[in-house]
Amino acid sequence: MSKKKLVGLLAVAAFSLNAVTVAFAQDFAWVDTEDYGRVLVIEDTRLNKFDVAAPVAIYYTYHSVVNDDATVQEVPDGIELLAIDPETNQGHLVLAADLTALQSLISGEVETVAAGGYSLHYSSGYFWVTAPPDAEGKVYSFTWANETFAAG
């Protein structure tokens, strides 16, 4: 291999490595926790950010409200689940629960909000999400305290 080709390949490799590092730095962060020490998290506002291998990303949705003093406040108004493709790591929307659906869930009017094998549940102050079984038959579940939404 000629020196010119080798230099060109090294430049491409260095550029590619730099691009991966930049993408990694933008999406992930190391966080010190009391229970587990230093752990990697996904920094994109997902609720299950500590589970970097989760097959689903869980997000609150928001709408903007202009207050009397003209300041803008983001108010939570729903929960969305994005299934993560294990080959591309890209997410696609599989379930969207608006405020009305969440209030029905919290008040007990409905037991679950579900779509495409994904489900959102509520009981005793906690939400939990379950995903359909993966190729090995494992079912993903994530639980968190409801500190955001009130019943109707």
C-alpha positions as a Markdown table, in Angstrom:
| # | Residue | x | y | z |
|---|---|---|---|---|
| 1 | Met | 0.0 | 0.0 | 0.0 |
| 2 | Ser | 1.4 | 3.4 | -0.9 |
| 3 | Lys | 2.0 | 6.1 | 1.6 |
| 4 | Lys | -0.6 | 8.3 | 0.0 |
| 5 | Lys | -3.3 | 5.7 | 0.3 |
| 6 | Leu | -2.3 | 4.9 | 3.9 |
| 7 | Val | -2.5 | 8.6 | 4.9 |
| 8 | Gly | -5.9 | 8.9 | 3.1 |
| 9 | Leu | -7.2 | 5.8 | 5.0 |
| 10 | Leu | -5.9 | 7.1 | 8.3 |
| 11 | Ala | -7.5 | 10.5 | 7.7 |
| 12 | Val | -10.9 | 8.8 | 6.9 |
| 13 | Ala | -10.5 | 6.6 | 10.0 |
| 14 | Ala | -9.7 | 9.6 | 12.2 |
| 15 | Phe | -12.6 | 11.6 | 10.8 |
| 16 | Ser | -15.0 | 8.6 | 11.4 |
| 17 | Leu | -13.7 | 8.1 | 14.9 |
| 18 | Asn | -14.2 | 11.8 | 15.6 |
| 19 | Ala | -17.8 | 11.7 | 14.3 |
| 20 | Val | -18.6 | 8.7 | 16.5 |
| 21 | Thr | -17.1 | 10.5 | 19.5 |
| 22 | Val | -19.1 | 13.6 | 18.8 |
| 23 | Ala | -22.3 | 11.6 | 18.4 |
| 24 | Phe | -21.5 | 9.7 | 21.6 |
| 25 | Ala | -20.7 | 12.8 | 23.5 |
| 26 | Gln | -24.0 | 14.5 | 22.5 |
| 27 | Asp | -26.3 | 11.5 | 23.4 |
| 28 | Phe | -24.6 | 9.9 | 26.4 |
| 29 | Ala | -23.2 | 11.1 | 29.7 |
| 30 | Trp | -21.5 | 9.5 | 32.7 |
| 31 | Val | -23.4 | 10.1 | 36.0 |
| 32 | Asp | -22.3 | 9.4 | 39.5 |
| 33 | Thr | -25.0 | 7.6 | 41.5 |
| 34 | Glu | -25.3 | 6.8 | 45.1 |
| 35 | Asp | -26.3 | 3.2 | 44.6 |
| 36 | Tyr | -24.3 | 2.1 | 41.5 |
| 37 | Gly | -21.3 | 4.4 | 41.2 |
| 38 | Arg | -20.5 | 5.9 | 37.8 |
| 39 | Val | -23.0 | 4.8 | 35.1 |
| 40 | Leu | -23.7 | 5.7 | 31.5 |
| 41 | Val | -27.0 | 7.4 | 30.8 |
| 42 | Ile | -28.8 | 8.6 | 27.6 |
| 43 | Glu | -29.3 | 12.4 | 27.9 |
| 44 | Asp | -32.3 | 13.1 | 25.7 |
| 45 | Thr | -35.0 | 13.6 | 28.4 |
| 46 | Arg | -36.3 | 10.0 | 28.3 |
| 47 | Leu | -37.6 | 8.7 | 31.7 |
| 48 | Asn | -35.7 | 5.4 | 31.4 |
| 49 | Lys | -32.3 | 7.1 | 30.6 |
| 50 | Phe | -30.4 | 4.8 | 32.9 |
| 51 | Asp | -31.3 | 1.8 | 30.8 |
| 52 | Val | -29.2 | 2.3 | 27.7 |
| 53 | Ala | -30.2 | -1.1 | 26.3 |
| 54 | Ala | -34.0 | -0.6 | 26.7 |
| 55 | Pro | -36.1 | -1.7 | 23.7 |
| 56 | Val | -38.4 | 1.3 | 24.3 |
| 57 | Ala | -37.8 | 5.0 | 25.2 |
| 58 | Ile | -40.3 | 6.6 | 27.5 |
| 59 | Tyr | -41.0 | 10.4 | 27.2 |
| 60 | Tyr | -43.3 | 13.0 | 28.7 |
| 61 | Thr | -44.9 | 15.2 | 26.1 |
| 62 | Tyr | -45.4 | 19.0 | 26.7 |
| 63 | His | -47.3 | 22.0 | 25.5 |
| 64 | Ser | -46.3 | 25.6 | 26.1 |
| 65 | Val | -48.4 | 27.9 | 28.3 |
| 66 | Val | -47.9 | 31.7 | 28.5 |
| 67 | Asn | -48.2 | 32.9 | 32.0 |
| 68 | Asp | -49.7 | 36.2 | 33.1 |
| 69 | Asp | -46.2 | 37.7 | 33.4 |
| 70 | Ala | -45.6 | 36.7 | 29.7 |
| 71 | Thr | -43.1 | 33.9 | 30.6 |
| 72 | Val | -43.6 | 30.6 | 28.9 |
| 73 | Gln | -43.9 | 27.4 | 30.8 |
| 74 | Glu | -43.7 | 23.9 | 29.5 |
| 75 | Val | -46.6 | 21.8 | 30.9 |
| 76 | Pro | -46.6 | 18.0 | 30.7 |
| 77 | Asp | -49.6 | 16.7 | 28.8 |
| 78 | Gly | -48.9 | 13.0 | 27.9 |
| 79 | Ile | -46.6 | 10.1 | 27.6 |
| 80 | Glu | -45.1 | 8.6 | 24.5 |
| 81 | Leu | -43.3 | 5.3 | 23.9 |
| 82 | Leu | -40.8 | 4.9 | 21.1 |
| 83 | Ala | -39.8 | 1.4 | 20.2 |
| 84 | Ile | -36.0 | 1.2 | 19.5 |
| 85 | Asp | -35.0 | -0.8 | 16.5 |
| 86 | Pro | -32.1 | -3.1 | 17.8 |
| 87 | Glu | -30.3 | -2.9 | 14.4 |
| 88 | Thr | -30.5 | 0.9 | 13.7 |
| 89 | Asn | -31.0 | 2.2 | 17.3 |
| 90 | Gln | -33.7 | 4.5 | 15.8 |
| 91 | Gly | -37.0 | 4.9 | 17.6 |
| 92 | His | -40.5 | 5.0 | 16.2 |
| 93 | Leu | -43.7 | 6.0 | 18.0 |
| 94 | Val | -45.7 | 3.0 | 19.2 |
| 95 | Leu | -48.0 | 4.5 | 21.9 |
| 96 | Ala | -49.1 | 8.0 | 22.7 |
| 97 | Ala | -51.2 | 8.6 | 25.8 |
| 98 | Asp | -52.6 | 12.1 | 26.0 |
| 99 | Leu | -53.7 | 13.9 | 29.2 |
| 100 | Thr | -57.3 | 12.5 | 29.0 |
| 101 | Ala | -56.0 | 8.9 | 28.7 |
| 102 | Leu | -53.6 | 9.4 | 31.6 |
| 103 | Gln | -56.3 | 10.9 | 33.8 |
| 104 | Ser | -58.6 | 7.9 | 33.0 |
| 105 | Leu | -55.7 | 5.6 | 33.9 |
| 106 | Ile | -54.9 | 7.3 | 37.1 |
| 107 | Ser | -58.5 | 7.5 | 38.2 |
| 108 | Gly | -59.0 | 3.8 | 37.5 |
| 109 | Glu | -61.5 | 4.3 | 34.8 |
| 110 | Val | -59.3 | 2.2 | 32.5 |
| 111 | Glu | -56.7 | -0.4 | 33.6 |
| 112 | Thr | -54.2 | 0.1 | 30.7 |
| 113 | Val | -53.4 | 2.1 | 27.6 |
| 114 | Ala | -52.0 | -0.3 | 25.0 |
| 115 | Ala | -50.9 | -0.4 | 21.4 |
| 116 | Gly | -48.9 | -2.8 | 19.3 |
| 117 | Gly | -47.9 | -5.0 | 22.2 |
| 118 | Tyr | -46.7 | -2.1 | 24.3 |
| 119 | Ser | -48.7 | -1.1 | 27.4 |
| 120 | Leu | -48.8 | 1.7 | 30.0 |
| 121 | His | -50.3 | 0.9 | 33.4 |
| 122 | Tyr | -50.9 | 2.8 | 36.7 |
| 123 | Ser | -51.4 | 1.7 | 40.3 |
| 124 | Ser | -50.7 | 3.1 | 43.8 |
| 125 | Gly | -48.9 | 6.2 | 42.5 |
| 126 | Tyr | -46.7 | 4.4 | 40.0 |
| 127 | Phe | -46.7 | 4.1 | 36.2 |
| 128 | Trp | -45.1 | 1.1 | 34.5 |
| 129 | Val | -44.5 | 0.2 | 30.9 |
| 130 | Thr | -44.2 | -3.2 | 29.4 |
| 131 | Ala | -42.8 | -4.1 | 26.0 |
| 132 | Pro | -43.6 | -7.2 | 23.9 |
| 133 | Pro | -41.2 | -10.2 | 24.3 |
| 134 | Asp | -37.9 | -9.9 | 22.5 |
| 135 | Ala | -36.4 | -12.7 | 20.3 |
| 136 | Glu | -35.4 | -14.6 | 23.5 |
| 137 | Gly | -38.9 | -14.2 | 25.1 |
| 138 | Lys | -37.8 | -11.6 | 27.6 |
| 139 | Val | -40.3 | -8.8 | 28.5 |
| 140 | Tyr | -39.0 | -5.4 | 29.3 |
| 141 | Ser | -40.7 | -3.5 | 32.1 |
| 142 | Phe | -40.0 | 0.0 | 33.6 |
| 143 | Thr | -41.6 | 1.6 | 36.6 |
| 144 | Trp | -41.5 | 5.1 | 37.9 |
| 145 | Ala | -43.3 | 7.2 | 40.5 |
| 146 | Asn | -46.0 | 9.6 | 39.2 |
| 147 | Glu | -44.9 | 13.0 | 40.4 |
| 148 | Thr | -46.4 | 14.8 | 37.4 |
| 149 | Phe | -50.0 | 14.0 | 36.6 |
| 150 | Ala | -53.2 | 14.3 | 38.7 |
| 151 | Ala | -56.4 | 12.4 | 38.3 |
| 152 | Gly | -59.1 | 14.3 | 36.3 |
